[in-house]
Amino acid sequence: MRVVEFEEYERQLAERKAALGLAGYDYVPRNSGRRRTPEKRAILAELKRMNSPFLVGVDLDPPADEG
C-alpha cells in the first residue's frame, strides 16, 4: 500500500483536473432523476414537506424515462 500525504494528493488531483479541463465544482452533471424509484420519490416528497435544506437543486418531477 502506498501512503500519500493529503497535500500531495491535493496537488495530484489539481493536476489531473487541470489536464482534463475541469474547473470549480460544477463539472459533475446533475442526476436527472428519470429512473427514480417510488420509494426515493416518497423520501424526497417527505424532505420537501419538512423544508429540508438537502433538496437544493433537486427536481422532484423529472421527465419520464425514455428507455
C-alpha positions as CSV (number, residue, x, y, z in Angstrom):
1,M,0.0,0.0,0.0
2,R,1.3,3.4,-0.9
3,V,0.8,6.2,1.6
4,V,0.2,9.7,0.2
5,E,0.1,12.8,2.3
6,F,-3.0,14.9,1.9
7,E,-1.1,17.8,0.4
8,E,0.4,15.6,-2.3
9,Y,-2.9,14.0,-3.1
10,E,-4.5,17.5,-3.4
11,R,-1.7,18.6,-5.8
12,Q,-2.1,15.4,-7.9
13,L,-5.9,15.9,-8.0
14,A,-5.5,19.5,-9.1
15,E,-3.1,18.5,-11.9
16,R,-5.5,15.8,-13.2
17,K,-8.4,18.2,-13.1
18,A,-6.4,20.8,-15.0
19,A,-5.3,18.3,-17.6
20,L,-8.9,17.3,-18.2
21,G,-10.0,21.0,-18.3
22,L,-12.2,20.8,-15.2
23,A,-12.6,23.8,-13.0
24,G,-14.7,24.7,-10.0
25,Y,-17.3,22.3,-8.6
26,D,-19.9,22.2,-11.4
27,Y,-18.2,19.7,-13.7
28,V,-20.2,16.7,-12.4
29,P,-23.5,16.5,-14.3
30,R,-26.6,16.5,-12.1
31,N,-28.7,13.3,-11.8
32,S,-31.8,13.8,-14.0
33,G,-33.9,11.6,-11.7
34,R,-35.6,9.9,-14.6
35,R,-35.2,6.4,-13.2
36,R,-36.1,7.3,-9.6
37,T,-37.9,4.6,-7.6
38,P,-41.3,5.2,-6.0
39,E,-39.5,4.8,-2.6
40,K,-37.0,7.5,-3.4
41,R,-39.8,9.8,-4.7
42,A,-41.6,9.3,-1.4
43,I,-38.4,10.2,0.6
44,L,-37.9,13.3,-1.5
45,A,-41.6,14.3,-1.0
46,E,-41.2,14.0,2.8
47,L,-38.0,16.0,2.7
48,K,-39.8,18.7,0.8
49,R,-42.7,18.7,3.3
50,M,-40.1,19.2,6.0
51,N,-38.5,22.1,4.1
52,S,-35.2,20.2,4.1
53,P,-32.0,22.1,3.1
54,F,-30.9,18.9,1.3
55,L,-33.2,19.5,-1.6
56,V,-31.2,22.3,-3.2
57,G,-31.3,21.7,-7.0
58,V,-33.4,18.5,-6.8
59,D,-36.1,18.2,-9.4
60,L,-39.0,16.4,-7.7
61,D,-40.9,15.9,-11.0
62,P,-38.2,14.8,-13.6
63,P,-39.2,13.9,-17.1
64,A,-40.2,10.3,-17.8
65,D,-37.6,7.7,-18.6
66,E,-37.3,7.5,-22.4
67,G,-35.8,4.0,-22.3
